Amino acid sequence: MIVREIMSTKLTTVEPDDTLAHAANLFRQYGFHHLPVTRRVHQSNGAGVQVTLLTCEGLLYAQDIDLAAAVAEGEDQRKQPWQERRVVEVMHSAAVRVTPTASVAAAAQLLVERGLNCLPVVEYKLVQSETRAILVGLLTRSDLLIALSRSMGAFEPGMQLDIALPNSDMTPLARTLLLASELRVHIRSVLAAPQSNGTLTVATMRLGTINPTPLLVRLKEEGIQYSFGSPLLASN
């Protein structure tokens, strides 16, 4: 899975010269936690038509507005009000970016390792004889969670089945898949994620049926430990 498949593309942005009052209104109106900061550039496409591109200049966080307001309260009131300050004065450079073809796994690792909540998604293009980072999307932690839920079939009707993998042995999972095929039980997704120590203990399956009884009976007959709708317990 690549970033292009899950990123947000309907973006609300601000420009470096916009006021903090304008940005604060956007945060309040849409409930955002961050806003991409962009500049508009114009370029002709292959057909000679002028198109507008957004260069990625940085990110503005809601906390930046709160901090600017808090600092202003302790300053001389005759100074410039925080509402009149410009976005460029408080924004972040957003040096960490990804491209649309980057793997989702790599992007998720960046978010976790850097403690970030979002990543600008850019394509590098030659604009006015200069290579520029053009903003084409935004990848957030929410996008990752939705993608994970979708990959596990959470938005489709069905049931979750957990299969125990003793000593990281994948045999129970392989046998379960064979049994499901024999019984014509549709499997929407399979996820076997390692723990922090690298061991596999459980495989989570999303069944495309609301009547898994035939499969559960076969699992019990073969001594495969499973959990259906409750924490994993040994099947007796």
Sequence and secondary structure as in RCSB ss.txt:
>XXXX:A:sequence
MIVREIMSTKLTTVEPDDTLAHAANLFRQYGFHHLPVTRRVHQSNGAGVQVTLLTCEGLLYAQDIDLAAAVAEGE
DQRKQPWQERRVVEVMHSAAVRVTPTASVAAAAQLLVERGLNCLPVVEYKLVQSETRAILVGLLTRSDLLIALSR
SMGAFEPGMQLDIALPNSDMTPLARTLLLASELRVHIRSVLAAPQSNGTLTVATMRLGTINPTPLLVRLKEEGIQ
YSFGSPLLASN
>XXXX:A:secstr
 BGGGT B S   B TTSBHHHHHHHHHHH  SEEEEEEEEEEE TTS EEEEEEEEEEEEHHHHHHHHHHHHTS
 TTS  GGGSBGGGT B     B TTSBHHHHHHHHHHHT SEEEEEEEEEETTEEEEEEEEEEEHHHHHHHHHH
HTTTTSS EEEEEE GGG  HHHHHHHHHHHHTT  EEEEE    TTS   EEEEEES S  HHHHHHHHHTT  
EEESSS B   
